[in-house]
Amino acid sequence: AYVLSESGKIRHARPKNGTDFSLDELREVVGGDIEIVHLSNHDKCQQLLMVVNEDGIAMKLKQNDVASRLARQTILGRVLVCQPFLIK
């Protein structure tokens, strides 16, 4: 898993319990309530999810250019990208 900031900085992320991210961890990363964006992928064997701030527009978060390119849509704020099994 990794976190993409609005500035383009990328850092690795691991769940605190070692297996899956808690809702509180996800909220902490994105700075509020979460929304899940399914990323289309050319490699059908590996699906990825992007966790974004559900209220990004209302909160006037900055556009995240790297995340927007990955999602092929406008994404605002800091996001977490991970495989589905890391979110329960």
Backbone as CSV, one residue per row, in Angstrom:
resi,resn,N_x,N_y,N_z,CA_x,CA_y,CA_z,C_x,C_y,C_z
1,ALA,0.852,-1.175,0.000,0.000,0.000,0.000,0.896,1.235,0.000
2,TYR,0.360,2.315,-0.542,1.105,3.559,-0.490,0.158,4.751,-0.429
3,VAL,0.692,5.847,0.105,-0.047,7.093,0.244,0.493,8.070,-0.782
4,LEU,-0.416,8.699,-1.520,-0.055,9.728,-2.493,-0.527,11.076,-1.957
5,SER,0.423,11.990,-1.746,0.034,13.316,-1.275,-0.246,14.224,-2.461
6,GLU,-0.880,15.359,-2.189,-1.208,16.310,-3.238,0.041,16.863,-3.920
7,SER,1.148,16.879,-3.194,2.406,17.410,-3.739,3.099,16.430,-4.672
8,GLY,2.580,15.203,-4.743,3.197,14.183,-5.584,4.099,13.241,-4.813
9,LYS,4.282,13.505,-3.523,5.115,12.639,-2.694,4.411,11.305,-2.470
10,ILE,5.172,10.221,-2.566,4.640,8.868,-2.382,5.382,8.214,-1.226
11,ARG,4.621,7.608,-0.307,5.265,6.868,0.792,4.527,5.550,1.001
12,HIS,5.275,4.561,1.418,4.677,3.255,1.706,3.854,3.337,2.986
13,ALA,2.817,2.517,3.062,1.965,2.467,4.246,1.687,1.021,4.595
14,ARG,1.629,0.753,5.893,1.306,-0.592,6.378,0.231,-0.482,7.451
15,PRO,-0.683,-1.432,7.468,-1.688,-1.424,8.537,-1.015,-1.613,9.896
16,LYS,-1.536,-0.939,10.900,-0.945,-1.048,12.240,-0.988,-2.472,12.778
17,ASN,-2.061,-3.213,12.431,-2.179,-4.585,12.939,-1.445,-5.596,12.052
18,GLY,-0.880,-5.125,10.943,-0.109,-5.993,10.064,-0.917,-6.729,9.012
19,THR,-2.258,-6.664,9.091,-3.065,-7.423,8.136,-4.018,-6.584,7.303
20,ASP,-4.704,-5.620,7.939,-5.660,-4.800,7.199,-5.836,-3.446,7.896
21,PHE,-6.204,-2.438,7.099,-6.374,-1.089,7.625,-7.712,-0.959,8.342
22,SER,-7.689,-0.321,9.506,-8.935,-0.030,10.214,-9.570,1.209,9.595
23,LEU,-10.853,1.401,9.859,-11.546,2.578,9.368,-10.884,3.849,9.895
24,ASP,-10.479,3.832,11.153,-9.809,5.001,11.726,-8.494,5.314,11.006
25,GLU,-7.742,4.282,10.645,-6.495,4.496,9.898,-6.774,5.127,8.541
26,LEU,-7.801,4.624,7.852,-8.153,5.160,6.538,-8.589,6.616,6.650
27,ARG,-9.415,6.921,7.652,-9.863,8.300,7.869,-8.690,9.222,8.164
28,GLU,-7.732,8.713,8.922,-6.555,9.513,9.259,-5.750,9.857,8.008
29,VAL,-5.584,8.899,7.121,-4.819,9.133,5.894,-5.472,10.202,5.030
30,VAL,-6.789,10.088,4.810,-7.463,11.003,3.881,-7.998,12.259,4.553
31,GLY,-7.977,12.300,5.882,-8.407,13.490,6.590,-9.909,13.650,6.721
32,GLY,-10.640,12.537,6.768,-12.093,12.613,6.926,-12.755,11.325,6.507
33,ASP,-14.046,11.431,6.202,-14.801,10.251,5.772,-14.254,9.735,4.446
34,ILE,-14.357,8.421,4.273,-13.713,7.800,3.111,-14.710,7.447,2.013
35,GLU,-14.161,7.363,0.827,-14.869,6.844,-0.344,-13.877,5.944,-1.066
36,ILE,-14.364,4.839,-1.606,-13.511,3.885,-2.309,-13.663,4.087,-3.812
37,VAL,-12.532,4.217,-4.492,-12.506,4.308,-5.955,-11.815,3.052,-6.469
38,HIS,-12.491,2.311,-7.338,-11.898,1.112,-7.938,-11.062,1.548,-9.136
39,LEU,-9.807,1.160,-9.127,-8.917,1.528,-10.217,-8.972,0.478,-11.304
40,SER,-9.202,0.917,-12.531,-9.146,-0.024,-13.646,-7.684,-0.311,-13.912
41,ASN,-7.418,-1.556,-14.223,-6.034,-1.990,-14.333,-5.905,-2.880,-15.572
42,HIS,-4.815,-2.705,-16.285,-4.578,-3.547,-17.453,-4.269,-4.983,-17.055
43,ASP,-3.735,-5.172,-15.863,-3.415,-6.507,-15.357,-4.608,-7.010,-14.542
44,LYS,-5.427,-7.854,-15.130,-6.655,-8.327,-14.490,-6.387,-9.127,-13.218
45,CYS,-5.165,-9.578,-13.023,-4.830,-10.386,-11.852,-4.713,-9.546,-10.585
46,GLN,-4.489,-8.248,-10.731,-4.265,-7.420,-9.559,-5.185,-6.203,-9.572
47,GLN,-6.209,-6.244,-8.756,-7.081,-5.097,-8.612,-6.499,-4.171,-7.562
48,LEU,-6.739,-2.876,-7.716,-6.311,-1.904,-6.727,-7.488,-1.011,-6.360
49,LEU,-7.470,-0.563,-5.112,-8.461,0.377,-4.625,-7.764,1.670,-4.242
50,MET,-8.478,2.765,-4.401,-7.980,4.053,-3.939,-8.977,4.562,-2.901
51,VAL,-8.460,4.888,-1.726,-9.289,5.437,-0.664,-9.110,6.951,-0.698
52,VAL,-10.218,7.672,-0.880,-10.177,9.131,-1.009,-11.094,9.762,0.040
53,ASN,-10.950,11.077,0.209,-11.818,11.819,1.113,-13.154,12.066,0.432
54,GLU,-14.216,11.592,1.032,-15.555,11.715,0.473,-15.994,13.179,0.322
55,ASP,-15.477,14.057,1.170,-15.882,15.459,1.174,-14.809,16.382,0.604
56,GLY,-13.992,15.869,-0.295,-12.884,16.640,-0.850,-13.294,17.956,-1.475
57,ILE,-14.416,17.976,-2.183,-14.872,19.214,-2.828,-15.301,20.224,-1.766
58,ALA,-16.146,19.797,-0.832,-16.639,20.692,0.217,-15.495,21.226,1.082
59,MET,-14.470,20.402,1.285,-13.323,20.808,2.103,-12.296,21.614,1.301
60,LYS,-12.557,21.761,-0.002,-11.672,22.505,-0.908,-10.235,21.980,-0.875
61,LEU,-10.129,20.627,-0.934,-8.811,19.994,-0.977,-8.182,20.236,-2.339
62,LYS,-6.850,20.258,-2.351,-6.127,20.446,-3.606,-6.241,19.210,-4.489
63,GLN,-6.160,19.442,-5.799,-6.165,18.313,-6.732,-4.886,17.506,-6.551
64,ASN,-5.037,16.203,-6.585,-3.913,15.282,-6.507,-3.670,14.779,-7.930
65,ASP,-2.670,15.344,-8.600,-2.432,15.036,-10.012,-2.047,13.578,-10.244
66,VAL,-1.203,13.028,-9.388,-0.780,11.631,-9.559,-1.974,10.700,-9.378
67,ALA,-2.746,10.915,-8.324,-3.927,10.083,-8.072,-4.961,10.253,-9.186
68,SER,-5.105,11.472,-9.687,-6.063,11.729,-10.769,-5.691,10.960,-12.028
69,ARG,-4.392,10.906,-12.337,-3.956,10.142,-13.512,-4.221,8.651,-13.318
70,LEU,-3.952,8.147,-12.128,-4.198,6.725,-11.857,-5.683,6.379,-11.961
71,ALA,-6.527,7.244,-11.429,-7.961,6.972,-11.391,-8.680,7.391,-12.665
72,ARG,-7.996,8.141,-13.511,-8.597,8.662,-14.750,-9.827,9.516,-14.462
73,GLN,-9.744,10.247,-13.336,-10.772,11.209,-12.941,-10.139,12.161,-11.930
74,THR,-10.787,13.270,-11.671,-10.231,14.239,-10.730,-10.326,13.700,-9.311
75,ILE,-9.182,13.672,-8.640,-9.090,13.217,-7.256,-8.509,14.362,-6.438
76,LEU,-9.106,14.608,-5.284,-8.680,15.697,-4.415,-8.102,15.135,-3.121
77,GLY,-7.046,15.767,-2.645,-6.475,15.424,-1.350,-5.571,14.213,-1.368
78,ARG,-5.104,13.872,-0.162,-4.206,12.730,0.040,-5.021,11.446,-0.057
79,VAL,-4.447,10.405,-0.664,-5.152,9.134,-0.869,-4.283,7.951,-0.472
80,LEU,-4.940,6.833,-0.257,-4.260,5.562,-0.028,-4.604,4.645,-1.182
81,VAL,-3.605,3.993,-1.753,-3.807,3.006,-2.815,-3.349,1.662,-2.271
82,CYS,-4.224,0.649,-2.410,-3.871,-0.668,-1.875,-4.673,-1.762,-2.564
83,GLN,-4.325,-2.991,-2.262,-5.071,-4.142,-2.745,-6.314,-4.318,-1.869
84,PRO,-7.396,-4.862,-2.425,-8.661,-4.981,-1.691,-8.560,-5.745,-0.363
85,PHE,-7.695,-6.745,-0.279,-7.646,-7.533,0.949,-7.113,-6.724,2.153
86,LEU,-6.558,-5.551,1.893,-6.061,-4.723,2.985,-7.134,-3.844,3.619
87,ILE,-8.339,-3.886,3.048,-9.464,-3.124,3.595,-10.591,-4.100,3.901
88,LYS,-11.013,-4.132,5.143,-12.086,-5.061,5.525,-13.283,-4.311,6.023
